[in-house]
Amino acid sequence: MDDILVGTCSWTDPALVRSGWYPAGQRDAEGRLRYYAGRFPVVEADSSYYAVPRERVSRMWVERTPDGFTFDVKAFSLLTGHPTRAAVMPDGLSADARDDGVLDEVWSRFAAGVEPLRRAGRLGSVLFQFPPWLRPGAEAGRILARTARRTAGWPVAVEFRHPDWWREGQAESTRALLADHGMAAVAVDMAQGLPSSLPPTAPVTASRLAVVRFHGRSASWGRGSKEERFRYANSEDELAEWLPRLRELADRADRVHVLFNNCCGDASVRGAEQLEGLLRAGPGRA
C-alpha cells in the first residue's frame, strides 16, 4: 500500500488538539507536526486557504518532517473565488479578485510560500477547492484555464463542490477538462441525498495522482455550524466500501492521497488509522 497515502486534512485543528490525541509534551506547534508525521505519511495544510503561506513556515515544516513526508496545500481563498477578508490580505492589498495587479501579487506570494516544499520534494499537490456556486459552463472553463496557466509545472488537484460537475451527462466532460489541464480530480465521500451531494465517483484525470477526501456523512452538510457539518465518524463498513475503489485508483495513478476532512475531535485521525488497517489487511477484507 505504499502507493496509497492516508492522512487528514489538518494537524492543527483546535478540536483535534483538545481531543487528547497529541500526547503531553507534544502539543506545541513543533511537537504536533513531528508527532503527526511519525504516524501518517501525508497531510493537507489548510491554513494556506485562510492566509497566504509564508516561506519561513514552509521551511519549518520541511525541517520538522521526515524524508518522504508529503504536504497537500490548499489554495488561498482569493485564488479559488471564495470571499476573502481584507484583514488576511498581505501588506494591505485589496481583496478584489477582479484587480489583475492584486492577483499577480497574490499568486507570486503563494508560489514563493510553497516553494520550500516543492524544492524539498514534499509538495504532493496544491488543492483548488472551488466554491459550490461554480457550475460547469464557459466561465468555469475560463477560470480553469487561467488557473492552469498560473500553476504550470505544479501538481494540482481540483475539488468541485457543485454537484452538476459529476452528474450523468456532464461527468465525462468534467474528466476531459481536468485531464486537458493535467489536473487531478478529487473524489469525495459525503452524505448522499442532499441538494449539495456529490456522488462518490472516483475518476483519474492525471496519471501522477488521484485524491479522495472524506468529508463525513453528516446530514448537516451544507448547513449548520462547522462542528455540525463535520461531526461524523465513518463506520468500518463505510470505509470498506472504498477499498476496491482505492485499489483501482492505485492501479491507474502513481499515487493516491486519502485525506479525512471530518475534523471534529479525533474523528479524522481515528478514521485514517482505521482505513490504514483495512488496507494492510489486504484485498480479502473488501
BELKAKA-V716520 format. One record per residue. N is the residue number from 0. RES is the residue in one letter. SS is DSSP state (hx for helix, st for strand, lp for the rest). Layout:
BEGIN
N/RES/SS
N/RES/SS
END
This chain:
BEGIN
0/M/lp
1/D/lp
2/D/lp
3/I/st
4/L/st
5/V/st
6/G/st
7/T/st
8/C/lp
9/S/lp
10/W/lp
11/T/lp
12/D/lp
13/P/hx
14/A/hx
15/L/hx
16/V/hx
17/R/hx
18/S/lp
19/G/lp
20/W/lp
21/Y/lp
22/P/lp
23/A/lp
24/G/lp
25/Q/lp
26/R/lp
27/D/lp
28/A/hx
29/E/hx
30/G/hx
31/R/hx
32/L/hx
33/R/hx
34/Y/hx
35/Y/hx
36/A/hx
37/G/lp
38/R/lp
39/F/lp
40/P/lp
41/V/st
42/V/st
43/E/st
44/A/st
45/D/lp
46/S/hx
47/S/hx
48/Y/hx
49/Y/hx
50/A/lp
51/V/lp
52/P/lp
53/R/lp
54/E/hx
55/R/hx
56/V/hx
57/S/hx
58/R/hx
59/M/hx
60/W/hx
61/V/hx
62/E/hx
63/R/lp
64/T/lp
65/P/lp
66/D/lp
67/G/lp
68/F/lp
69/T/st
70/F/st
71/D/st
72/V/st
73/K/st
74/A/lp
75/F/lp
76/S/hx
77/L/hx
78/L/hx
79/T/hx
80/G/lp
81/H/lp
82/P/lp
83/T/lp
84/R/lp
85/A/hx
86/A/hx
87/V/hx
88/M/lp
89/P/hx
90/D/hx
91/G/hx
92/L/lp
93/S/lp
94/A/lp
95/D/lp
96/A/lp
97/R/lp
98/D/lp
99/D/hx
100/G/hx
101/V/hx
102/L/hx
103/D/hx
104/E/hx
105/V/hx
106/W/hx
107/S/hx
108/R/hx
109/F/hx
110/A/hx
111/A/hx
112/G/hx
113/V/hx
114/E/hx
115/P/hx
116/L/hx
117/R/hx
118/R/hx
119/A/lp
120/G/lp
121/R/lp
122/L/st
123/G/st
124/S/st
125/V/st
126/L/st
127/F/st
128/Q/st
129/F/lp
130/P/lp
131/P/lp
132/W/lp
133/L/lp
134/R/lp
135/P/lp
136/G/lp
137/A/hx
138/E/hx
139/A/hx
140/G/hx
141/R/hx
142/I/hx
143/L/hx
144/A/hx
145/R/hx
146/T/hx
147/A/hx
148/R/hx
149/R/hx
150/T/lp
151/A/lp
152/G/lp
153/W/lp
154/P/lp
155/V/st
156/A/st
157/V/st
158/E/st
159/F/lp
160/R/lp
161/H/lp
162/P/hx
163/D/hx
164/W/hx
165/W/hx
166/R/lp
167/E/lp
168/G/lp
169/Q/lp
170/A/hx
171/E/hx
172/S/hx
173/T/hx
174/R/hx
175/A/hx
176/L/hx
177/L/hx
178/A/hx
179/D/hx
180/H/hx
181/G/lp
182/M/lp
183/A/st
184/A/st
185/V/st
186/A/st
187/V/st
188/D/st
189/M/st
190/A/lp
191/Q/lp
192/G/lp
193/L/lp
194/P/lp
195/S/lp
196/S/lp
197/L/lp
198/P/lp
199/P/lp
200/T/lp
201/A/lp
202/P/lp
203/V/lp
204/T/lp
205/A/lp
206/S/lp
207/R/lp
208/L/st
209/A/st
210/V/st
211/V/st
212/R/st
213/F/st
214/H/st
215/G/st
216/R/lp
217/S/lp
218/A/lp
219/S/lp
220/W/lp
221/G/lp
222/R/lp
223/G/lp
224/S/lp
225/K/hx
226/E/hx
227/E/hx
228/R/hx
229/F/hx
230/R/lp
231/Y/lp
232/A/lp
233/N/lp
234/S/lp
235/E/hx
236/D/hx
237/E/hx
238/L/hx
239/A/hx
240/E/lp
241/W/lp
242/L/hx
243/P/hx
244/R/hx
245/L/hx
246/R/hx
247/E/hx
248/L/hx
249/A/hx
250/D/hx
251/R/hx
252/A/lp
253/D/lp
254/R/st
255/V/st
256/H/st
257/V/st
258/L/st
259/F/st
260/N/lp
261/N/lp
262/C/lp
263/C/lp
264/G/lp
265/D/lp
266/A/hx
267/S/hx
268/V/hx
269/R/hx
270/G/hx
271/A/hx
272/E/hx
273/Q/hx
274/L/hx
275/E/hx
276/G/hx
277/L/hx
278/L/hx
279/R/hx
280/A/hx
281/G/lp
282/P/hx
283/G/hx
284/R/hx
285/A/lp
END
